[in-house]
Amino acid sequence: MIHHLRSPASWQKAIGAHPAGSLYKMFCSTTRSLHLHPSAPLAPPLFTTMSTTTTVEHPDKTDKTAPSARLTMATTMSTPADSNPGCTPPALRRPRIGFGVYQSPPSVCTASCLTALATGYRHIDTAQYYENEADVGRAVVQSGLPRSAVYITTKILKPSGSVEATLARCRESIAALACGDYVDLFLIHTPSSGPAGRREMWAALEQLQREGGAREIGVSNYGVAHLEEMKSYSTVRPAVNQIEVHPWCQQRPITSYCKDEGIHVEAYSPLVRGKVFGNPTLKAIAAKHQVSEAKVLVRWALQMGYSPLPKSDHPDRIRENFVGIAEGTWHISEGEMALLREMDRGQEGAVVPQNTECP
């Protein structure tokens, strides 16, 4: 059974009050019985597995031989997926650990993605800004995996002046990936385009989702004010907010808000780009569990309920950042988690300039 997260009341109220709310509910009503289960829990457990006999409610549109289960690894979770009242994206399994490709040049990006997919990663996170969407798509094709087995995220960087022009820019990303006619998750990369730009991009993403070009839609680098602003125009709750988050930049107001509102947090730069390796606390925890410091940071994100997106172009590190972490064979203790909680330096601890409070 695929479980879905019920929309919090605040998003239900906001969407219901939106001018398009009634029409959108009518549009969604035909799929209500297909995707919702009345006894679904409010959230999935931290670690879930998926039986190979589980039925996919919406088979891959481009892969006529899609397997009966979207993913079967212990590293997957049910998506917190009814992004709007009464209408959900097709049933998905969002991998708990993703593979980042920021600053991965074309000469190595495809090879790195192939190493990641061979290791067991099933989520690749790219963006228009990274200029390597085509390289990611090439790796998925060359891997031999069915498209339905790989969860692909990309992001739109800025609006193009109209909803239709911005929508066309989103479609260009799907064409560049060249491994299907959809992406699993399409995000707004940054809120820095201002209120009008954010609204234009979100309207384009909603349309993209309605026409089947995106299974889920969400945002990145959004602060609480940006997410609250969305309630004035959104007809779809963002499925994800992808932000920099790790023990040195814990983003507590944003992560707390997202938890309350049913918005899943993805953690980019979970390894702090290696800048904290050698920290005495981190080093001691790693030594106790006989693992690398990178493994501790990935494991911390998982135990916090986030989906980390570690990035590397070194094959050994790609494997090191994944193998033996998500299966739950070892855990950071409560005491160790408390020590890591004390590492928080707020935005001073970030390695990426933050736009979470931009106007």
Disulfide bonds with the S-S distance in Angstrom:
none
